Amino acid sequence: MQNRKSAVNSPKMVDLEEGKSYAWCACGQSEDQLWCNGAHKGSGIGPTVFKEEEAKTAAMCMCKQTNNPPYCDGAHRNL
């Protein structure tokens, strides 16, 4: 995932609500990590928008290198 700014090199545990829509920052430019604030405009990299199907605690990617966005897949270990 080129041109993505890594926020931190570890995941962030987040409680996600069933039925709620989220916009995960994929570019790393948002000041409100880990959610999109529109800072990607002009970068060609938009947010990953998803609707959670069940309430759960999830490890969210903060390095922006995951192959399973928006969830952490351990890619930060290779940075």
mmCIF file as gemmi writes it, N, C-alpha and C atoms, coordinates in Angstrom:
data_model
loop_
_atom_site.group_PDB
_atom_site.id
_atom_site.type_symbol
_atom_site.label_atom_id
_atom_site.label_alt_id
_atom_site.label_comp_id
_atom_site.label_asym_id
_atom_site.label_entity_id
_atom_site.label_seq_id
_atom_site.pdbx_PDB_ins_code
_atom_site.Cartn_x
_atom_site.Cartn_y
_atom_site.Cartn_z
_atom_site.occupancy
_atom_site.B_iso_or_equiv
_atom_site.pdbx_formal_charge
_atom_site.auth_seq_id
_atom_site.auth_asym_id
_atom_site.pdbx_PDB_model_num
ATOM 1 N N . MET Axp A 1 ? 0.849 -1.184 0 1 0 ? 1 A 1
ATOM 2 C CA . MET Axp A 1 ? 0 0 0 1 0 ? 1 A 1
ATOM 3 C C . MET Axp A 1 ? 0.889 1.239 0 1 0 ? 1 A 1
ATOM 4 N N . GLN Axp A 2 ? 1.249 1.708 -1.166 1 0 ? 2 A 1
ATOM 5 C CA . GLN Axp A 2 ? 2.131 2.847 -1.298 1 0 ? 2 A 1
ATOM 6 C C . GLN Axp A 2 ? 1.431 4.148 -0.921 1 0 ? 2 A 1
ATOM 7 N N . ASN Axp A 3 ? 2.24 5.14 -0.579 1 0 ? 3 A 1
ATOM 8 C CA . ASN Axp A 3 ? 1.776 6.496 -0.309 1 0 ? 3 A 1
ATOM 9 C C . ASN Axp A 3 ? 0.824 6.581 0.877 1 0 ? 3 A 1
ATOM 10 N N . ARG Axp A 4 ? 0.89 5.632 1.759 1 0 ? 4 A 1
ATOM 11 C CA . ARG Axp A 4 ? 0.06 5.663 2.953 1 0 ? 4 A 1
ATOM 12 C C . ARG Axp A 4 ? 0.938 5.983 4.144 1 0 ? 4 A 1
ATOM 13 N N . LYS Axp A 5 ? 0.546 6.958 4.917 1 0 ? 5 A 1
ATOM 14 C CA . LYS Axp A 5 ? 1.313 7.392 6.075 1 0 ? 5 A 1
ATOM 15 C C . LYS Axp A 5 ? 0.948 6.519 7.273 1 0 ? 5 A 1
ATOM 16 N N . SER Axp A 6 ? 1.935 5.888 7.851 1 0 ? 6 A 1
ATOM 17 C CA . SER Axp A 6 ? 1.708 5.052 9.016 1 0 ? 6 A 1
ATOM 18 C C . SER Axp A 6 ? 1.464 5.93 10.236 1 0 ? 6 A 1
ATOM 19 N N . ALA Axp A 7 ? 0.338 5.714 10.926 1 0 ? 7 A 1
ATOM 20 C CA . ALA Axp A 7 ? 0.031 6.478 12.134 1 0 ? 7 A 1
ATOM 21 C C . ALA Axp A 7 ? 0.909 5.972 13.28 1 0 ? 7 A 1
ATOM 22 N N . VAL Axp A 8 ? 0.865 4.69 13.55 1 0 ? 8 A 1
ATOM 23 C CA . VAL Axp A 8 ? 1.708 4.016 14.542 1 0 ? 8 A 1
ATOM 24 C C . VAL Axp A 8 ? 1.905 2.575 14.086 1 0 ? 8 A 1
ATOM 25 N N . ASN Axp A 9 ? 2.906 1.917 14.631 1 0 ? 9 A 1
ATOM 26 C CA . ASN Axp A 9 ? 3.202 0.549 14.214 1 0 ? 9 A 1
ATOM 27 C C . ASN Axp A 9 ? 2.657 -0.486 15.182 1 0 ? 9 A 1
ATOM 28 N N . SER Axp A 10 ? 1.414 -0.324 15.542 1 0 ? 10 A 1
ATOM 29 C CA . SER Axp A 10 ? 0.71 -1.316 16.349 1 0 ? 10 A 1
ATOM 30 C C . SER Axp A 10 ? -0.786 -1.093 16.145 1 0 ? 10 A 1
ATOM 31 N N . PRO Axp A 11 ? -1.589 -2.134 16.325 1 0 ? 11 A 1
ATOM 32 C CA . PRO Axp A 11 ? -3.033 -1.975 16.138 1 0 ? 11 A 1
ATOM 33 C C . PRO Axp A 11 ? -3.669 -1.217 17.3 1 0 ? 11 A 1
ATOM 34 N N . LYS Axp A 12 ? -4.879 -0.764 17.077 1 0 ? 12 A 1
ATOM 35 C CA . LYS Axp A 12 ? -5.662 -0.104 18.128 1 0 ? 12 A 1
ATOM 36 C C . LYS Axp A 12 ? -6.922 -0.93 18.348 1 0 ? 12 A 1
ATOM 37 N N . MET Axp A 13 ? -7.152 -1.325 19.579 1 0 ? 13 A 1
ATOM 38 C CA . MET Axp A 13 ? -8.34 -2.094 19.913 1 0 ? 13 A 1
ATOM 39 C C . MET Axp A 13 ? -9.523 -1.142 20.041 1 0 ? 13 A 1
ATOM 40 N N . VAL Axp A 14 ? -10.611 -1.475 19.341 1 0 ? 14 A 1
ATOM 41 C CA . VAL Axp A 14 ? -11.784 -0.604 19.289 1 0 ? 14 A 1
ATOM 42 C C . VAL Axp A 14 ? -13.047 -1.433 19.438 1 0 ? 14 A 1
ATOM 43 N N . ASP Axp A 15 ? -14.002 -0.92 20.208 1 0 ? 15 A 1
ATOM 44 C CA . ASP Axp A 15 ? -15.318 -1.543 20.316 1 0 ? 15 A 1
ATOM 45 C C . ASP Axp A 15 ? -16.177 -1.036 19.171 1 0 ? 15 A 1
ATOM 46 N N . LEU Axp A 16 ? -16.614 -1.95 18.316 1 0 ? 16 A 1
ATOM 47 C CA . LEU Axp A 16 ? -17.45 -1.606 17.178 1 0 ? 16 A 1
ATOM 48 C C . LEU Axp A 16 ? -18.892 -1.993 17.471 1 0 ? 16 A 1
ATOM 49 N N . GLU Axp A 17 ? -19.827 -1.147 17.035 1 0 ? 17 A 1
ATOM 50 C CA . GLU Axp A 17 ? -21.245 -1.358 17.305 1 0 ? 17 A 1
ATOM 51 C C . GLU Axp A 17 ? -21.935 -2.051 16.133 1 0 ? 17 A 1
ATOM 52 N N . GLU Axp A 18 ? -22.795 -2.988 16.435 1 0 ? 18 A 1
ATOM 53 C CA . GLU Axp A 18 ? -23.564 -3.689 15.415 1 0 ? 18 A 1
ATOM 54 C C . GLU Axp A 18 ? -24.426 -2.705 14.632 1 0 ? 18 A 1
ATOM 55 N N . GLY Axp A 19 ? -24.404 -2.821 13.306 1 0 ? 19 A 1
ATOM 56 C CA . GLY Axp A 19 ? -25.232 -1.993 12.448 1 0 ? 19 A 1
ATOM 57 C C . GLY Axp A 19 ? -24.712 -0.596 12.182 1 0 ? 19 A 1
ATOM 58 N N . LYS Axp A 20 ? -23.62 -0.203 12.812 1 0 ? 20 A 1
ATOM 59 C CA . LYS Axp A 20 ? -23.075 1.138 12.636 1 0 ? 20 A 1
ATOM 60 C C . LYS Axp A 20 ? -22.088 1.164 11.469 1 0 ? 20 A 1
ATOM 61 N N . SER Axp A 21 ? -22.111 2.262 10.707 1 0 ? 21 A 1
ATOM 62 C CA . SER Axp A 21 ? -21.17 2.443 9.601 1 0 ? 21 A 1
ATOM 63 C C . SER Axp A 21 ? -19.961 3.237 10.085 1 0 ? 21 A 1
ATOM 64 N N . TYR Axp A 22 ? -18.805 2.87 9.559 1 0 ? 22 A 1
ATOM 65 C CA . TYR Axp A 22 ? -17.542 3.501 9.941 1 0 ? 22 A 1
ATOM 66 C C . TYR Axp A 22 ? -16.764 3.85 8.68 1 0 ? 22 A 1
ATOM 67 N N . ALA Axp A 23 ? -15.909 4.867 8.769 1 0 ? 23 A 1
ATOM 68 C CA . ALA Axp A 23 ? -15.008 5.24 7.677 1 0 ? 23 A 1
ATOM 69 C C . ALA Axp A 23 ? -13.585 5.235 8.234 1 0 ? 23 A 1
ATOM 70 N N . TRP Axp A 24 ? -12.877 4.14 8 1 0 ? 24 A 1
ATOM 71 C CA . TRP Axp A 24 ? -11.508 3.962 8.481 1 0 ? 24 A 1
ATOM 72 C C . TRP Axp A 24 ? -10.547 4.745 7.592 1 0 ? 24 A 1
ATOM 73 N N . CYS Axp A 25 ? -9.673 5.515 8.205 1 0 ? 25 A 1
ATOM 74 C CA . CYS Axp A 25 ? -8.68 6.286 7.458 1 0 ? 25 A 1
ATOM 75 C C . CYS Axp A 25 ? -7.667 5.324 6.84 1 0 ? 25 A 1
ATOM 76 N N . ALA Axp A 26 ? -7.608 5.294 5.519 1 0 ? 26 A 1
ATOM 77 C CA . ALA Axp A 26 ? -6.677 4.417 4.812 1 0 ? 26 A 1
ATOM 78 C C . ALA Axp A 26 ? -5.394 5.138 4.402 1 0 ? 26 A 1
ATOM 79 N N . CYS Axp A 27 ? -5.421 6.465 4.376 1 0 ? 27 A 1
ATOM 80 C CA . CYS Axp A 27 ? -4.256 7.22 3.902 1 0 ? 27 A 1
ATOM 81 C C . CYS Axp A 27 ? -3.276 7.56 5.019 1 0 ? 27 A 1
ATOM 82 N N . GLY Axp A 28 ? -3.758 7.603 6.257 1 0 ? 28 A 1
ATOM 83 C CA . GLY Axp A 28 ? -2.903 7.944 7.387 1 0 ? 28 A 1
ATOM 84 C C . GLY Axp A 28 ? -2.783 9.434 7.645 1 0 ? 28 A 1
ATOM 85 N N . GLN Axp A 29 ? -3.485 10.264 6.88 1 0 ? 29 A 1
ATOM 86 C CA . GLN Axp A 29 ? -3.389 11.72 7.009 1 0 ? 29 A 1
ATOM 87 C C . GLN Axp A 29 ? -4.336 12.309 8.054 1 0 ? 29 A 1
ATOM 88 N N . SER Axp A 30 ? -5.365 11.566 8.439 1 0 ? 30 A 1
ATOM 89 C CA . SER Axp A 30 ? -6.364 12.082 9.366 1 0 ? 30 A 1
ATOM 90 C C . SER Axp A 30 ? -5.758 12.398 10.724 1 0 ? 30 A 1
ATOM 91 N N . GLU Axp A 31 ? -6.108 13.546 11.272 1 0 ? 31 A 1
ATOM 92 C CA . GLU Axp A 31 ? -5.668 13.895 12.625 1 0 ? 31 A 1
ATOM 93 C C . GLU Axp A 31 ? -6.48 13.148 13.673 1 0 ? 31 A 1
ATOM 94 N N . ASP Axp A 32 ? -7.575 12.533 13.247 1 0 ? 32 A 1
ATOM 95 C CA . ASP Axp A 32 ? -8.47 11.805 14.139 1 0 ? 32 A 1
ATOM 96 C C . ASP Axp A 32 ? -8.283 10.299 13.93 1 0 ? 32 A 1
ATOM 97 N N . GLN Axp A 33 ? -7.035 9.837 13.974 1 0 ? 33 A 1
ATOM 98 C CA . GLN Axp A 33 ? -6.786 8.41 13.765 1 0 ? 33 A 1
ATOM 99 C C . GLN Axp A 33 ? -7.569 7.609 14.773 1 0 ? 33 A 1
ATOM 100 N N . LEU Axp A 34 ? -8.31 6.737 14.4 1 0 ? 34 A 1
ATOM 101 C CA . LEU Axp A 34 ? -8.165 5.979 13.195 1 0 ? 34 A 1
ATOM 102 C C . LEU Axp A 34 ? -9.26 6.211 12.183 1 0 ? 34 A 1
ATOM 103 N N . TRP Axp A 35 ? -10.081 7.19 12.413 1 0 ? 35 A 1
ATOM 104 C CA . TRP Axp A 35 ? -11.223 7.454 11.527 1 0 ? 35 A 1
ATOM 105 C C . TRP Axp A 35 ? -10.922 8.586 10.546 1 0 ? 35 A 1
ATOM 106 N N . CYS Axp A 36 ? -11.552 8.516 9.382 1 0 ? 36 A 1
ATOM 107 C CA . CYS Axp A 36 ? -11.366 9.5 8.32 1 0 ? 36 A 1
ATOM 108 C C . CYS Axp A 36 ? -11.941 10.859 8.722 1 0 ? 36 A 1
ATOM 109 N N . ASN Axp A 37 ? -11.176 11.917 8.42 1 0 ? 37 A 1
ATOM 110 C CA . ASN Axp A 37 ? -11.675 13.277 8.627 1 0 ? 37 A 1
ATOM 111 C C . ASN Axp A 37 ? -11.651 14.083 7.33 1 0 ? 37 A 1
ATOM 112 N N . GLY Axp A 38 ? -11.414 13.387 6.202 1 0 ? 38 A 1
ATOM 113 C CA . GLY Axp A 38 ? -11.395 14.061 4.906 1 0 ? 38 A 1
ATOM 114 C C . GLY Axp A 38 ? -10.029 14.558 4.476 1 0 ? 38 A 1
ATOM 115 N N . ALA Axp A 39 ? -8.993 14.341 5.277 1 0 ? 39 A 1
ATOM 116 C CA . ALA Axp A 39 ? -7.652 14.831 4.959 1 0 ? 39 A 1
ATOM 117 C C . ALA Axp A 39 ? -7.057 14.17 3.717 1 0 ? 39 A 1
ATOM 118 N N . HIS Axp A 40 ? -7.661 13.101 3.239 1 0 ? 40 A 1
ATOM 119 C CA . HIS Axp A 40 ? -7.166 12.385 2.059 1 0 ? 40 A 1
ATOM 120 C C . HIS Axp A 40 ? -7.46 13.104 0.75 1 0 ? 40 A 1
ATOM 121 N N . LYS Axp A 41 ? -8.294 14.098 0.771 1 0 ? 41 A 1
ATOM 122 C CA . LYS Axp A 41 ? -8.72 14.762 -0.46 1 0 ? 41 A 1
ATOM 123 C C . LYS Axp A 41 ? -7.507 15.15 -1.313 1 0 ? 41 A 1
ATOM 124 N N . GLY Axp A 42 ? -7.548 14.738 -2.57 1 0 ? 42 A 1
ATOM 125 C CA . GLY Axp A 42 ? -6.465 15.022 -3.499 1 0 ? 42 A 1
ATOM 126 C C . GLY Axp A 42 ? -5.36 13.979 -3.495 1 0 ? 42 A 1
ATOM 127 N N . SER Axp A 43 ? -5.41 13.028 -2.571 1 0 ? 43 A 1
ATOM 128 C CA . SER Axp A 43 ? -4.346 12.024 -2.475 1 0 ? 43 A 1
ATOM 129 C C . SER Axp A 43 ? -4.598 10.811 -3.356 1 0 ? 43 A 1
ATOM 130 N N . GLY Axp A 44 ? -5.854 10.62 -3.776 1 0 ? 44 A 1
ATOM 131 C CA . GLY Axp A 44 ? -6.188 9.429 -4.54 1 0 ? 44 A 1
ATOM 132 C C . GLY Axp A 44 ? -6.45 8.213 -3.666 1 0 ? 44 A 1
ATOM 133 N N . ILE Axp A 45 ? -6.381 8.394 -2.358 1 0 ? 45 A 1
ATOM 134 C CA . ILE Axp A 45 ? -6.631 7.302 -1.412 1 0 ? 45 A 1
ATOM 135 C C . ILE Axp A 45 ? -7.821 7.685 -0.551 1 0 ? 45 A 1
ATOM 136 N N . GLY Axp A 46 ? -8.918 6.973 -0.701 1 0 ? 46 A 1
ATOM 137 C CA . GLY Axp A 46 ? -10.108 7.256 0.086 1 0 ? 46 A 1
ATOM 138 C C . GLY Axp A 46 ? -10.211 6.342 1.294 1 0 ? 46 A 1
ATOM 139 N N . PRO Axp A 47 ? -11.163 6.605 2.157 1 0 ? 47 A 1
ATOM 140 C CA . PRO Axp A 47 ? -11.34 5.774 3.347 1 0 ? 47 A 1
ATOM 141 C C . PRO Axp A 47 ? -11.938 4.414 2.985 1 0 ? 47 A 1
ATOM 142 N N . THR Axp A 48 ? -11.797 3.483 3.883 1 0 ? 48 A 1
ATOM 143 C CA . THR Axp A 48 ? -12.48 2.196 3.779 1 0 ? 48 A 1
ATOM 144 C C . THR Axp A 48 ? -13.751 2.316 4.6 1 0 ? 48 A 1
ATOM 145 N N . VAL Axp A 49 ? -14.884 2.332 3.914 1 0 ? 49 A 1
ATOM 146 C CA . VAL Axp A 49 ? -16.179 2.47 4.585 1 0 ? 49 A 1
ATOM 147 C C . VAL Axp A 49 ? -16.768 1.076 4.768 1 0 ? 49 A 1
ATOM 148 N N . PHE Axp A 50 ? -17.218 0.796 5.989 1 0 ? 50 A 1
ATOM 149 C CA . PHE Axp A 50 ? -17.8 -0.509 6.26 1 0 ? 50 A 1
ATOM 150 C C . PHE Axp A 50 ? -18.902 -0.393 7.302 1 0 ? 50 A 1
ATOM 151 N N . LYS Axp A 51 ? -19.823 -1.342 7.265 1 0 ? 51 A 1
ATOM 152 C CA . LYS Axp A 51 ? -20.903 -1.422 8.244 1 0 ? 51 A 1
ATOM 153 C C . LYS Axp A 51 ? -20.683 -2.69 9.046 1 0 ? 51 A 1
ATOM 154 N N . GLU Axp A 52 ? -20.565 -2.543 10.346 1 0 ? 52 A 1
ATOM 155 C CA . GLU Axp A 52 ? -20.283 -3.692 11.203 1 0 ? 52 A 1
ATOM 156 C C . GLU Axp A 52 ? -21.523 -4.556 11.352 1 0 ? 52 A 1
ATOM 157 N N . GLU Axp A 53 ? -21.353 -5.836 11.141 1 0 ? 53 A 1
ATOM 158 C CA . GLU Axp A 53 ? -22.473 -6.776 11.199 1 0 ? 53 A 1
ATOM 159 C C . GLU Axp A 53 ? -22.778 -7.265 12.6 1 0 ? 53 A 1
ATOM 160 N N . GLU Axp A 54 ? -21.785 -7.185 13.494 1 0 ? 54 A 1
ATOM 161 C CA . GLU Axp A 54 ? -22 -7.627 14.868 1 0 ? 54 A 1
ATOM 162 C C . GLU Axp A 54 ? -21.16 -6.77 15.807 1 0 ? 54 A 1
ATOM 163 N N . ALA Axp A 55 ? -21.625 -6.601 17.018 1 0 ? 55 A 1
ATOM 164 C CA . ALA Axp A 55 ? -20.857 -5.868 18.02 1 0 ? 55 A 1
ATOM 165 C C . ALA Axp A 55 ? -19.639 -6.708 18.385 1 0 ? 55 A 1
ATOM 166 N N . LYS Axp A 56 ? -18.464 -6.062 18.381 1 0 ? 56 A 1
ATOM 167 C CA . LYS Axp A 56 ? -17.244 -6.782 18.722 1 0 ? 56 A 1
ATOM 168 C C . LYS Axp A 56 ? -16.119 -5.808 19.029 1 0 ? 56 A 1
ATOM 169 N N . THR Axp A 57 ? -15.089 -6.327 19.649 1 0 ? 57 A 1
ATOM 170 C CA . THR Axp A 57 ? -13.855 -5.585 19.833 1 0 ? 57 A 1
ATOM 171 C C . THR Axp A 57 ? -12.897 -6.071 18.76 1 0 ? 57 A 1
ATOM 172 N N . ALA Axp A 58 ? -12.336 -5.139 18.006 1 0 ? 58 A 1
ATOM 173 C CA . ALA Axp A 58 ? -11.484 -5.505 16.877 1 0 ? 58 A 1
ATOM 174 C C . ALA Axp A 58 ? -10.149 -4.782 16.94 1 0 ? 58 A 1
ATOM 175 N N . ALA Axp A 59 ? -9.115 -5.436 16.413 1 0 ? 59 A 1
ATOM 176 C CA . ALA Axp A 59 ? -7.789 -4.832 16.285 1 0 ? 59 A 1
ATOM 177 C C . ALA Axp A 59 ? -7.76 -4.103 14.945 1 0 ? 59 A 1
ATOM 178 N N . MET Axp A 60 ? -7.775 -2.791 14.999 1 0 ? 60 A 1
ATOM 179 C CA . MET Axp A 60 ? -7.809 -1.968 13.796 1 0 ? 60 A 1
ATOM 180 C C . MET Axp A 60 ? -6.385 -1.593 13.378 1 0 ? 60 A 1
ATOM 181 N N . CYS Axp A 61 ? -6.132 -1.628 12.078 1 0 ? 61 A 1
ATOM 182 C CA . CYS Axp A 61 ? -4.807 -1.307 11.552 1 0 ? 61 A 1
ATOM 183 C C . CYS Axp A 61 ? -4.523 0.186 11.725 1 0 ? 61 A 1
ATOM 184 N N . MET Axp A 62 ? -3.352 0.482 12.247 1 0 ? 62 A 1
ATOM 185 C CA . MET Axp A 62 ? -2.905 1.865 12.382 1 0 ? 62 A 1
ATOM 186 C C . MET Axp A 62 ? -1.695 2.16 11.497 1 0 ? 62 A 1
ATOM 187 N N . CYS Axp A 63 ? -1.027 1.099 10.991 1 0 ? 63 A 1
ATOM 188 C CA . CYS Axp A 63 ? 0.148 1.315 10.142 1 0 ? 63 A 1
ATOM 189 C C . CYS Axp A 63 ? -0.247 1.544 8.684 1 0 ? 63 A 1
ATOM 190 N N . LYS Axp A 64 ? -1.499 1.226 8.335 1 0 ? 64 A 1
ATOM 191 C CA . LYS Axp A 64 ? -2.071 1.432 6.998 1 0 ? 64 A 1
ATOM 192 C C . LYS Axp A 64 ? -1.486 0.502 5.947 1 0 ? 64 A 1
ATOM 193 N N . GLN Axp A 65 ? -0.818 -0.562 6.366 1 0 ? 65 A 1
ATOM 194 C CA . GLN Axp A 65 ? -0.202 -1.505 5.443 1 0 ? 65 A 1
ATOM 195 C C . GLN Axp A 65 ? -0.927 -2.846 5.387 1 0 ? 65 A 1
ATOM 196 N N . THR Axp A 66 ? -2.034 -2.993 6.103 1 0 ? 66 A 1
ATOM 197 C CA . THR Axp A 66 ? -2.759 -4.248 6.152 1 0 ? 66 A 1
ATOM 198 C C . THR Axp A 66 ? -3.272 -4.692 4.781 1 0 ? 66 A 1
ATOM 199 N N . ASN Axp A 67 ? -3.347 -5.985 4.591 1 0 ? 67 A 1
ATOM 200 C CA . ASN Axp A 67 ? -3.97 -6.54 3.398 1 0 ? 67 A 1
ATOM 201 C C . ASN Axp A 67 ? -5.417 -6.921 3.671 1 0 ? 67 A 1
ATOM 202 N N . ASN Axp A 68 ? -5.908 -6.574 4.875 1 0 ? 68 A 1
ATOM 203 C CA . ASN Axp A 68 ? -7.273 -6.873 5.292 1 0 ? 68 A 1
ATOM 204 C C . ASN Axp A 68 ? -7.911 -5.627 5.916 1 0 ? 68 A 1
ATOM 205 N N . PRO Axp A 69 ? -7.935 -4.501 5.167 1 0 ? 69 A 1
ATOM 206 C CA . PRO Axp A 69 ? -8.455 -3.267 5.754 1 0 ? 69 A 1
ATOM 207 C C . PRO Axp A 69 ? -9.914 -3.386 6.156 1 0 ? 69 A 1
ATOM 208 N N . PRO Axp A 70 ? -10.281 -2.83 7.278 1 0 ? 70 A 1
ATOM 209 C CA . PRO Axp A 70 ? -9.529 -1.946 8.163 1 0 ? 70 A 1
ATOM 210 C C . PRO Axp A 70 ? -8.847 -2.672 9.32 1 0 ? 70 A 1
ATOM 211 N N . TYR Axp A 71 ? -8.866 -3.986 9.284 1 0 ? 71 A 1
ATOM 212 C CA . TYR Axp A 71 ? -8.384 -4.774 10.421 1 0 ? 71 A 1
ATOM 213 C C . TYR Axp A 71 ? -6.887 -5.065 10.331 1 0 ? 71 A 1
ATOM 214 N N . CYS Axp A 72 ? -6.238 -5.128 11.472 1 0 ? 72 A 1
ATOM 215 C CA . CYS Axp A 72 ? -4.82 -5.442 11.547 1 0 ? 72 A 1
ATOM 216 C C . CYS Axp A 72 ? -4.58 -6.886 11.112 1 0 ? 72 A 1
ATOM 217 N N . ASP Axp A 73 ? -3.571 -7.079 10.276 1 0 ? 73 A 1
ATOM 218 C CA . ASP Axp A 73 ? -3.156 -8.425 9.88 1 0 ? 73 A 1
ATOM 219 C C . ASP Axp A 73 ? -1.706 -8.706 10.262 1 0 ? 73 A 1
ATOM 220 N N . GLY Axp A 74 ? -1.127 -7.823 11.083 1 0 ? 74 A 1
ATOM 221 C CA . GLY Axp A 74 ? 0.258 -7.995 11.53 1 0 ? 74 A 1
ATOM 222 C C . GLY Axp A 74 ? 1.297 -7.398 10.601 1 0 ? 74 A 1
ATOM 223 N N . ALA Axp A 75 ? 0.876 -6.685 9.552 1 0 ? 75 A 1
ATOM 224 C CA . ALA Axp A 75 ? 1.812 -6.104 8.592 1 0 ? 75 A 1
ATOM 225 C C . ALA Axp A 75 ? 2.79 -5.148 9.248 1 0 ? 75 A 1
ATOM 226 N N . HIS Axp A 76 ? 2.425 -4.534 10.372 1 0 ? 76 A 1
ATOM 227 C CA . HIS Axp A 76 ? 3.298 -3.584 11.06 1 0 ? 76 A 1
ATOM 228 C C . HIS Axp A 76 ? 4.603 -4.243 11.533 1 0 ? 76 A 1
ATOM 229 N N . ARG Axp A 77 ? 4.592 -5.553 11.687 1 0 ? 77 A 1
ATOM 230 C CA . ARG Axp A 77 ? 5.795 -6.265 12.131 1 0 ? 77 A 1
ATOM 231 C C . ARG Axp A 77 ? 6.892 -6.232 11.066 1 0 ? 77 A 1
ATOM 232 N N . ASN Axp A 78 ? 6.515 -5.96 9.828 1 0 ? 78 A 1
ATOM 233 C CA . ASN Axp A 78 ? 7.487 -5.936 8.721 1 0 ? 78 A 1
ATOM 234 C C . ASN Axp A 78 ? 7.998 -4.541 8.389 1 0 ? 78 A 1
ATOM 235 N N . LEU Axp A 79 ? 7.584 -3.547 9.146 1 0 ? 79 A 1
ATOM 236 C CA . LEU Axp A 79 ? 8.01 -2.167 8.859 1 0 ? 79 A 1
ATOM 237 C C . LEU Axp A 79 ? 9.35 -1.845 9.505 1 0 ? 79 A 1
